[in-house]
Amino acid sequence: MKLLKLTKEEQLREEAVTAAQKLFKQYGLHKTTMEDIAKAMGRGKSTLYYYYKSKDEIFEDVVKKEIDELFKKTQSAIDKVVSAEDKLKTYFSVSLKTIKNKVNLYKIVRGELVENLLQINLLLRKFNTQEIHVVKEILLLGVNNKEFNATLRNDIDLLAYSAVSVFRSLMVDLTIEDKFPNWDKRLNIIINLLINGIKT
């Protein structure tokens, strides 16, 4: 398979995003400067400003990259299992663990970085919509395969929305409260509760 060659602009933008991703992870959005990013790229600040007007613009691209990586990883994991039950278990397990490792996205999901960043709010909404769509498709597969209760079909949108919302809220609460050490390694308990409630 032939790889597409990046243009100079695409290459520099990718360099900036990769450098910024590491810096944001290490120092946070607010402490990282445009100068820090340019220095990490091995380029002058003027070069960086030619492609990005602000740090927020770079941060937006960093978050897009992390969302894209998250969905590629979860989709790849889902594709390796057959039943809707296994797909749902895999989706939530891989998704939540991956979000924890995507530090910049994780901070957004926890609500730490959404103030004053309109574009990030829009990205988060898009991310939520994508997650709900994936879960809805898995639920429909389960209903069609008679793995899940057929009566769920009429409320599939509500169920997908609720499942994503519950898991997101749990993740945020569990990480903030920190009452259950290694909670992410015991996700199956929560996932099994959901699945047992929708089985035929």
N, C-alpha and C positions, 0 to 999 in steps of 0.2 A: 504494500500500500504506500503510495507516494505522499509524503508529508507536504503540507502547504507551507510555502516560505512566507515568513512574516515580513511585512513592510517595516521600514525604519521606525515609523511612528508606533506601530503595534509592538515592535520589539522594545522600544523605550518605555512604553506604557506598561508592558509586562514586567520589565525591570523595576519600574517604580512601584508597582503593586506588590511584587515579591519582597522588595526591600521594606516597604511600608508595613506589610503583613507581619513581618518578624518584629519590627520596631513597636507596632501597636500592641502586639502580644506581650512584648517584654516590658514596655514602659507605659502603655495605655495611650489612648487617642489624645488626651489633653496635654500630656508631657512631651509628645513627639512633635518636632517642628519640621517644616519643609526643608530646612537646612540639614537636619538629621537624615531625612530620606535621601536627599541629593548626595550627601556624603556616603551613605550606605551603598548607593548605586555607583559611586566612583565618578560622579559627574558634578558639574556646577549647578548652582541653584537656578540660574537663568534658563538652563536647559530644561529643568523640571517644570518651571513656570511656563515654559512655551507649550507644554502638553497638558498641564493641570493648573487651573487658576487658584485652587486652594487645597488645603489638607482634607477638607470635607469631601471634595470631589474624589480624591484618592481613596479615602476611607469607603466611599460608596462602591468603588470598583473592587476594593478588598472584600467587602461584604458580598458583592455579587459573585466573586470568585469562590468564597467559602460556601455560599449557598449552592453553587453549581457543583462543587466538589462533594458536598453533602448528598445531593440528589443522585449523583453518579454512583457514589458508594452504596447508598441504600438501594437504588435500582438494581445494581449488580448483585447485591445480596438477595433481593427478592426474586430475581430471575433464576437463582440457583435452587429454589425450593418450589414444590408443585402445588400443594394444597393451599387454600385460602387461609386456613388457620395458621399454617407455618409462615405464609407470606406476611400476615398481620403481626405475628410474634416477631419475625425478623425485622419488619419495618420499624416497629417501635423500639426494639432493642438496639438495632444499629443506628437509627436516627438519633436517639437520645444520647447514646455513647459518643457518637460523632460530633454532635453539637457541643458536648463538653470539651472536646479537643479543639474545636474551632473557636478559639478564645474570643475573637472580635464578634463573631455571630452570637456566641453564648452570652456576652455582655449585653447585646441588644435584646435577645430573648428575655433576659432577666430584667430588662427595663432600665439598665444603667446608663445607656447612651442615646436614648431616643429624644431627650429634650433638645429643642432647638434644631433638630435635624429632620426637616420635612421629608427629604428624599429617603432617609433611612426608615421613617415610618411607612412610606409607600412600599419600600422593598420588603419590610416585615409583613405588610398585608399580602403582598404577592407571594411571599414565602408560605404564609399561612394558607393561602388559597391553593398553592401547589400541594401542600401536605394533605389538605382535606380531599383534594382530587385523587391522590394516590390511595388514601384510605378508603374512599368511596368505591374506587375500582376493585379493590380487594374484597370489600364487603359484598359488592354485586356478584363477584366471582363465587364467593361462598354461598350466596343465596341461590345462584344458578346451578351450582354443583350440589345443592341440598346439604351443604355443611352447616349453614346458618339458617335460622328460622325464616321461612318464606314470608311471614307477616312483616318482616323488617323492610321489605322492598318499598313500601309506601312512605317510610320515614328514613330512607337511606341517607338523605342530605343532612338531616338533623343528627342522625347517629354518627356520621363521619365527622361533622363539626364538633359534636360533643366529645367524641373519643380524642380528637386532636387537642381540644381545649383542656380536657381533664389531664392528659399526659403532660402538656406544657405547664399547666399550673402546678402539678405535682413536682415536676422537675425544678421549677423555680422555688417552690416552698421547701423542698427537701434540701436544696443547696444553701438557701439562706438560713434556715433553722439549724441545719446540720445535726438533727437529732438521731439520724440513722446512718452510722458510718458505713461506707461502701454500699450505699443504697442502689447505685447503678449496677452492682453485680447481683442484685436480688430483684431485678425488674420482672422476672418471670412470674413472681407472685401476683403482681398487679396486672400483668398482661393476661394471665390465666383467668383472673376474676372477670375481666371484660369478655374474654372469649366464651367462658362457660355461660355467661348471661345471654349470648346471642346464638348459641348452638341450637340445632333442631331438637 
